[in-house]
């Protein structure tokens, strides 16, 4: 079975806080644009070097869904 890489996008708020978003079944080339549609205009988004583990399963997600990852989940990846 092939591994599907789910892009993770790092979002920075004007106050310097960061959040991570997963773009399920969205090509890496379009992930940042997809997340930018969900965040305020004064936030910046860029493709993250953080990768989701192979064991992570997107329960209940549909292709094209954009979700914000929980802080505890992301801190376990770094």
DSSP file (Angstrom, degrees, kcal/mol; ACC not computed):
  #  RESIDUE AA STRUCTURE BP1 BP2  ACC     N-H-->O    O-->H-N    N-H-->O    O-->H-N    TCO  KAPPA ALPHA  PHI   PSI    X-CA   Y-CA   Z-CA
    1    1 A X              0   0    0      0, 0.0     2,-0.2     0, 0.0     0, 0.0   0.000 360.0 360.0 360.0 135.2    0.0    0.0    0.0
    2    2 A X        -     0   0    0      1,-0.1     2,-0.4     0, 0.0     0, 0.0  -0.489 360.0-119.8 -78.0 145.1    1.3    3.4   -0.9
    3    3 A X        -     0   0    0     -2,-0.2     2,-0.6     2,-0.0    -1,-0.1  -0.717  20.3-145.9 -85.4 131.9    1.9    6.1    1.7
    4    4 A X        -     0   0    0     -2,-0.4     2,-0.6    50,-0.1    21,-0.0  -0.888  10.6-143.5-100.3 118.3   -0.1    9.2    1.2
    5    5 A X        -     0   0    0     -2,-0.6     2,-0.6    46,-0.0    23,-0.1  -0.715  10.0-154.4 -83.7 119.9    1.7   12.3    2.4
    6    6 A X        -     0   0    0     -2,-0.6    46,-0.5    46,-0.1    18,-0.1  -0.847  20.4-124.4 -95.3 119.9   -0.7   14.8    4.0
    7    7 A X  E     -A   23   0A   0     16,-0.6    16,-2.2    -2,-0.6     2,-0.4  -0.363  19.2-153.6 -67.0 141.6    0.7   18.3    3.7
    8    8 A X  E     -A   22   0A   0     40,-0.3    40,-3.0    42,-0.3     2,-0.4  -0.964   6.8-157.7-115.0 132.2    1.0   20.3    6.9
    9    9 A X  E     -AB  21  47A   0     12,-3.1    12,-2.5    -2,-0.4     2,-0.5  -0.931   8.0-143.3-114.6 131.6    0.9   24.1    6.8
   10   10 A X  E     -AB  20  46A   0     36,-2.9    36,-2.0    -2,-0.4     2,-0.5  -0.830  16.7-161.5 -94.8 126.0    2.4   26.3    9.5
   11   11 A X  E     -AB  19  45A   0      8,-3.3     8,-2.2    -2,-0.5     2,-0.5  -0.920   1.4-160.1-112.1 130.9    0.4   29.5   10.1
   12   12 A X  E     -AB  18  44A   0     32,-2.7    32,-2.4    -2,-0.5     6,-0.2  -0.942   7.1-149.1-113.2 128.9    1.8   32.5   11.9
   13   13 A X    >   -     0   0    0      4,-2.9     3,-2.1    -2,-0.5    30,-0.1  -0.497  32.9-104.5 -86.6 162.3   -0.4   35.1   13.5
   14   14 A X  T 3  S+     0   0    0      1,-0.3    -1,-0.1    -2,-0.2    29,-0.1   0.785 121.4  58.2 -58.3 -27.1    0.7   38.8   13.7
   15   15 A X  T 3  S-     0   0    0      2,-0.1    -1,-0.3     1,-0.0     3,-0.1   0.451 122.2-105.1 -84.1   1.0    1.5   38.3   17.4
   16   16 A X  S <  S+     0   0    0     -3,-2.1    -2,-0.1     1,-0.3     2,-0.1   0.323  74.9 136.8  96.7  -8.0    4.0   35.6   16.6
   17   17 A X        -     0   0    0     -5,-0.1    -4,-2.9     1,-0.0     2,-0.3  -0.421  39.6-149.1 -72.4 151.1    1.9   32.6   17.7
   18   18 A X  E     -A   12   0A   0     -6,-0.2     2,-0.3    -3,-0.1    -6,-0.2  -0.888  16.1-178.4-122.5 150.5    1.9   29.6   15.4
   19   19 A X  E     -A   11   0A   0     -8,-2.2    -8,-3.3    -2,-0.3     2,-0.4  -0.957  18.9-133.8-140.4 160.5   -0.5   26.9   14.5
   20   20 A X  E     -A   10   0A   0     49,-0.5    49,-3.1    -2,-0.3     2,-0.4  -0.944  17.1-168.7-121.5 139.1   -0.4   23.9   12.2
   21   21 A X  E     -AC   9  68A   0    -12,-2.5   -12,-3.1    -2,-0.4     2,-0.4  -0.961  12.0-144.1-127.7 142.3   -3.0   22.8    9.8
   22   22 A X  E     -AC   8  67A   0     45,-2.9    45,-2.4    -2,-0.4     2,-0.7  -0.899   4.4-155.6-107.0 136.1   -3.4   19.6    7.8
   23   23 A X  E >   -AC   7  66A   0    -16,-2.2     3,-1.2    -2,-0.4   -16,-0.6  -0.863  18.9-148.9-111.4  95.0   -4.8   19.6    4.2
   24   24 A X  T 3  S-     0   0    0     41,-2.1    40,-2.6    -2,-0.7    41,-0.2  -0.473  73.7  -7.6 -74.3 127.0   -6.2   16.1    3.7
   25   25 A X  T 3  S+     0   0    0     -2,-0.3     2,-0.4     1,-0.2    -1,-0.3   0.828 101.0 126.9  58.5  36.6   -6.1   14.8    0.1
   26   26 A X    <   -     0   0    0     -3,-1.2   -19,-0.5    39,-0.1    -1,-0.2  -0.982  66.4-109.8-119.0 133.0   -4.9   18.2   -1.2
   27   27 A X    >>  -     0   0    0     -2,-0.4     3,-2.0     1,-0.1     4,-1.0  -0.287  25.2-118.9 -60.7 146.8   -1.7   18.3   -3.3
   28   28 A X  H >> S+     0   0    0      1,-0.3     3,-0.6     2,-0.2     4,-0.6   0.848 113.8  61.9 -53.8 -35.5    1.3   19.9   -1.6
   29   29 A X  H 34 S+     0   0    0      1,-0.2    -1,-0.3     2,-0.1     4,-0.2   0.698 113.9  33.5 -67.1 -18.5    1.4   22.6   -4.4
   30   30 A X  H <> S+     0   0    0     -3,-2.0     4,-2.1     2,-0.1    -1,-0.2   0.424  91.8  93.8-114.6  -1.8   -2.1   23.7   -3.4
   31   31 A X  H <X S+     0   0    0     -4,-1.0     4,-2.3    -3,-0.6     5,-0.2   0.903  84.8  49.4 -63.0 -44.7   -2.1   23.2    0.4
   32   32 A X  H  X S+     0   0    0     -4,-0.6     4,-2.5     1,-0.2    -1,-0.2   0.928 112.1  48.4 -62.8 -44.9   -1.0   26.7    1.4
   33   33 A X  H  > S+     0   0    0      1,-0.2     4,-1.0     2,-0.2    -1,-0.2   0.879 110.6  52.1 -62.5 -38.1   -3.7   28.3   -0.8
   34   34 A X  H  < S+     0   0    0     -4,-2.1     3,-0.4     1,-0.2     4,-0.3   0.903 112.1  44.9 -65.6 -41.2   -6.3   26.0    0.7
   35   35 A X  H >X S+     0   0    0     -4,-2.3     3,-2.1     1,-0.2     4,-0.9   0.882 104.8  62.4 -70.3 -38.1   -5.3   26.9    4.3
   36   36 A X  H 3< S+     0   0    0     -4,-2.5     3,-0.2     1,-0.3    -1,-0.2   0.777  96.4  60.4 -59.6 -25.8   -5.2   30.6    3.5
   37   37 A X  T 3< S+     0   0    0     -4,-1.0    -1,-0.3    -3,-0.4    -2,-0.2   0.701 107.6  45.7 -71.9 -18.4   -8.9   30.4    2.6
   38   38 A X  T <4 S+     0   0    0     -3,-2.1     2,-0.2    -4,-0.3    -2,-0.2   0.590 105.4  67.2 -99.1 -14.2   -9.6   29.3    6.2
   39   39 A X  S  < S-     0   0    0     -4,-0.9     6,-0.0    -3,-0.2     0, 0.0  -0.670  92.4 -86.7-110.1 161.2   -7.4   31.8    8.1
   40   40 A X    >   -     0   0    0     -2,-0.2     3,-1.6     1,-0.1    -1,-0.1  -0.246  39.9-114.1 -62.2 155.3   -7.6   35.6    8.6
   41   41 A X  T 3  S+     0   0    0      1,-0.3    -1,-0.1    -4,-0.1    -2,-0.0   0.757 112.6  60.5 -64.7 -26.3   -6.0   37.8    6.0
   42   42 A X  T 3  S+     0   0    0      2,-0.1     2,-0.3     0, 0.0    -1,-0.3   0.436  89.6  88.9 -85.4   3.2   -3.3   39.1    8.4
   43   43 A X    <   -     0   0    0     -3,-1.6     2,-0.3   -30,-0.1   -30,-0.2  -0.693  69.5-140.2 -94.5 151.6   -1.9   35.6    9.1
   44   44 A X  E     -B   12   0A   0    -32,-2.4   -32,-2.7    -2,-0.3     2,-0.4  -0.862  13.7-162.2-112.1 150.0    0.8   34.1    7.0
   45   45 A X  E     +B   11   0A   0     -2,-0.3     2,-0.3   -34,-0.2   -34,-0.2  -0.984  12.9 166.8-133.0 141.4    1.0   30.4    5.8
   46   46 A X  E     -B   10   0A   0    -36,-2.0   -36,-2.9    -2,-0.4     2,-0.1  -0.989  45.6 -89.3-148.9 153.4    3.8   28.3    4.5
   47   47 A X  E     -B    9   0A   0     -2,-0.3   -38,-0.2   -38,-0.2     2,-0.2  -0.415  49.8-135.1 -62.4 132.8    4.4   24.6    4.0
   48   48 A X        -     0   0    0    -40,-3.0   -40,-0.3     2,-0.2    -1,-0.1  -0.530  13.9-138.9 -93.1 156.3    5.8   23.1    7.1
   49   49 A X  S    S+     0   0    0     -2,-0.2     2,-0.2     2,-0.1    -1,-0.1   0.586  77.4 104.9 -83.8 -12.3    8.7   20.7    7.5
   50   50 A X        -     0   0    0    -42,-0.1     2,-0.4     1,-0.0   -42,-0.3  -0.505  57.8-162.7 -68.3 133.8    6.6   18.8   10.1
   51   51 A X        -     0   0    0     -2,-0.2     2,-0.2    26,-0.2   -44,-0.1  -0.937  19.5-115.9-121.3 144.2    5.2   15.6    8.7
   52   52 A X        -     0   0    0    -46,-0.5   -46,-0.1    -2,-0.4    22,-0.0  -0.528  39.1-107.4 -74.8 143.3    2.4   13.5   10.1
   53   53 A X    >   -     0   0    0     -2,-0.2     3,-1.6     1,-0.1    -1,-0.1  -0.312  23.0-115.4 -69.6 155.9    3.3   10.0   11.2
   54   54 A X  T 3  S+     0   0    0      1,-0.3    -1,-0.1   -51,-0.0   -50,-0.1   0.808 114.2  61.5 -58.5 -30.3    2.4    7.0    9.2
   55   55 A X  T 3  S+     0   0    0      2,-0.1     2,-0.3     0, 0.0    -1,-0.3   0.638  78.7 105.7 -75.8 -12.9    0.2    5.8   12.0
   56   56 A X    <   -     0   0    0     -3,-1.6     2,-0.4     2,-0.0    -4,-0.0  -0.520  54.2-165.0 -71.5 128.3   -2.1    8.9   11.9
   57   57 A X        -     0   0    0     -2,-0.3     2,-1.9     2,-0.0    -2,-0.1  -0.952  21.6-133.6-117.0 134.5   -5.4    8.1   10.3
   58   58 A X    >   -     0   0    0     -2,-0.4     3,-1.9     3,-0.1     2,-0.1  -0.432  31.2-168.9 -84.0  65.8   -7.8   10.8    9.1
   59   59 A X  T 3  S+     0   0    0     -2,-1.9     3,-0.1     1,-0.3    -2,-0.0  -0.349  70.8   1.3 -60.3 125.4  -10.9    9.4   10.7
   60   60 A X  T 3  S+     0   0    0      1,-0.3    -1,-0.3    -2,-0.1     2,-0.3   0.401  98.2 131.0  81.3  -2.8  -14.0   11.2    9.4
   61   61 A X    <   -     0   0    0     -3,-1.9     2,-0.3     4,-0.0    -1,-0.3  -0.601  42.5-152.8 -86.3 145.8  -12.1   13.5    7.0
   62   62 A X    >   -     0   0    0     -2,-0.3     3,-2.4    -3,-0.1   -38,-0.1  -0.818  38.7 -78.8-109.9 154.2  -13.2   13.9    3.4
   63   63 A X  T 3  S+     0   0    0     -2,-0.3   -38,-0.2     1,-0.3     3,-0.1  -0.265 120.4  25.4 -52.8 132.1  -10.9   14.8    0.5
   64   64 A X  T 3  S+     0   0    0    -40,-2.6    -1,-0.3     1,-0.3   -39,-0.1   0.301  86.1 141.9  94.7  -8.3  -10.3   18.6    0.6
   65   65 A X    <   -     0   0    0     -3,-2.4   -41,-2.1   -41,-0.2     2,-0.5  -0.431  36.2-157.4 -68.1 139.9  -10.9   19.0    4.3
   66   66 A X  E     +C   23   0A   0    -43,-0.2     2,-0.4    -2,-0.1   -43,-0.2  -0.984  16.3 179.4-118.6 121.7   -8.6   21.4    6.1
   67   67 A X  E     -C   22   0A   0    -45,-2.4   -45,-2.9    -2,-0.5     2,-0.5  -0.947  29.0-124.8-127.6 146.6   -8.2   20.9    9.8
   68   68 A X  E     -C   21   0A   0     -2,-0.4     2,-0.3   -47,-0.2   -47,-0.3  -0.749  32.9-129.1 -84.8 131.9   -6.2   22.7   12.5
   69   69 A X        -     0   0    0    -49,-3.1   -49,-0.5    -2,-0.5     2,-0.1  -0.593  24.0-106.8 -83.7 142.3   -4.0   20.3   14.4
   70   70 A X     >  -     0   0    0     -2,-0.3     4,-2.2     1,-0.1     5,-0.2  -0.377  23.9-124.5 -65.1 142.2   -4.1   20.2   18.2
   71   71 A X  H  > S+     0   0    0      1,-0.2     4,-2.7     2,-0.2     5,-0.2   0.891 110.7  52.2 -58.4 -42.5   -1.1   21.7   19.9
   72   72 A X  H  > S+     0   0    0      1,-0.2     4,-1.1     2,-0.2    -1,-0.2   0.880 109.2  50.8 -62.9 -37.6   -0.4   18.6   21.9
   73   73 A X  H  > S+     0   0    0     -3,-0.2     4,-0.5     2,-0.2     3,-0.3   0.936 112.8  44.7 -64.8 -46.6   -0.5   16.5   18.7
   74   74 A X  H >X S+     0   0    0     -4,-2.2     3,-1.5     1,-0.2     4,-1.2   0.901 108.4  56.5 -66.6 -41.0    2.0   18.8   16.9
   75   75 A X  H 3< S+     0   0    0     -4,-2.7    -1,-0.2     1,-0.3    -2,-0.2   0.791 102.0  57.9 -64.4 -24.9    4.4   19.1   19.9
   76   76 A X  H 3< S+     0   0    0     -4,-1.1    -1,-0.3    -3,-0.3    -2,-0.2   0.697 105.4  51.4 -75.1 -17.1    4.7   15.3   19.9
   77   77 A X  H <<        0   0    0     -3,-1.5    -2,-0.2    -4,-0.5    -1,-0.2   0.743 360.0 360.0 -87.2 -26.1    5.9   15.4   16.3
   78   78 A X     <        0   0    0     -4,-1.2    -1,-0.2   -28,-0.1    -2,-0.1   0.466 360.0 360.0 -85.4 360.0    8.6   18.0   16.8
